[in-house]
Amino acid sequence: MYWCIIFSTLISMSNINAYVAIGGNLDGVRDWTRSLQYVNLVRQSRVWGSPSSPWDANATFDSITGWPTRDFGMVLSTAAVDMGETYLLNA
């Protein structure tokens, strides 16, 4: 009985195409998603803005490094999820 089941499984597996697309049901990379694909929240954050309006994309950047040269604000996540950590930004 067991050999019959194993044999039939192997026969059916040989007919599967090796390039079948598989989906993992992941959300898109957005700051409002609840799936948190990255450990580093900056990877899914919005652009850097001014300190008073972090969503306005008006931060001043260094032309070589791309890092902000003055105080800036950033929206890391708008999802109602408790990250449970303290995040420290330093230069």
C-alpha positions as CSV (number, residue, x, y, z in Angstrom):
1,M,0.0,0.0,0.0
2,Y,2.7,2.5,1.0
3,W,4.8,1.7,-2.1
4,C,1.9,2.4,-4.3
5,I,1.3,5.9,-2.8
6,I,5.0,6.8,-3.0
7,F,5.3,5.6,-6.6
8,S,2.2,7.5,-7.7
9,T,3.5,10.6,-6.1
10,L,6.8,10.4,-7.9
11,I,5.1,9.9,-11.2
12,S,2.9,12.9,-10.7
13,M,5.8,15.0,-9.5
14,S,7.7,14.3,-12.7
15,N,5.0,16.1,-14.8
16,I,5.5,19.4,-12.9
17,N,7.2,22.1,-14.8
18,A,10.4,23.3,-13.0
19,Y,9.5,26.9,-13.8
20,V,6.1,27.2,-12.2
21,A,5.5,30.6,-10.7
22,I,4.8,30.6,-7.0
23,G,3.4,33.5,-5.0
24,G,4.1,34.2,-1.4
25,N,1.2,36.5,-0.9
26,L,3.5,39.4,0.1
27,D,2.2,43.0,0.1
28,G,3.9,45.6,-1.9
29,V,6.8,47.5,-0.2
30,R,4.9,50.5,1.3
31,D,5.0,52.3,4.6
32,W,1.3,51.5,5.2
33,T,1.6,47.8,4.8
34,R,1.4,45.6,7.9
35,S,3.7,42.8,6.6
36,L,7.0,44.6,7.4
37,Q,9.2,42.9,4.7
38,Y,12.5,44.5,5.9
39,V,14.1,44.6,9.3
40,N,15.5,48.1,8.4
41,L,12.4,50.3,8.3
42,V,14.2,52.9,6.1
43,R,14.0,50.5,3.2
44,Q,10.2,50.8,3.1
45,S,9.9,54.4,4.4
46,R,8.8,57.5,2.5
47,V,11.3,60.1,1.2
48,W,13.1,62.4,3.6
49,G,11.3,65.7,4.2
50,S,11.5,68.7,6.4
51,P,11.3,68.2,10.2
52,S,7.8,69.9,10.5
53,S,6.3,68.0,7.5
54,P,8.2,64.8,7.0
55,W,6.1,63.8,4.0
56,D,6.9,66.9,1.8
57,A,10.2,65.6,0.3
58,N,12.0,69.0,0.9
59,A,15.1,67.8,2.7
60,T,18.5,69.3,1.7
61,F,20.8,66.6,0.4
62,D,24.6,66.3,-0.2
63,S,25.1,65.8,-3.9
64,I,27.8,63.2,-3.5
65,T,26.6,61.0,-0.7
66,G,22.8,61.5,-1.0
67,W,22.5,62.0,2.8
68,P,20.6,65.0,4.3
69,T,22.8,67.9,5.3
70,R,20.3,69.5,7.7
71,D,17.6,68.4,10.1
72,F,15.0,66.2,8.4
73,G,11.9,64.3,9.0
74,M,10.9,60.8,7.7
75,V,7.7,58.8,7.8
76,L,8.9,55.2,8.7
77,S,5.6,53.5,9.0
78,T,1.9,54.5,9.0
79,A,0.6,51.1,9.7
80,A,-0.9,50.7,13.2
81,V,1.7,48.1,14.2
82,D,3.7,48.2,17.5
83,M,7.3,47.7,16.4
84,G,8.3,47.1,20.0
85,E,11.7,48.7,19.6
86,T,13.6,52.0,20.1
87,Y,15.2,53.3,16.9
88,L,18.3,55.6,17.1
89,L,19.4,57.6,14.1
90,N,22.9,58.9,14.2
91,A,25.5,60.2,11.7
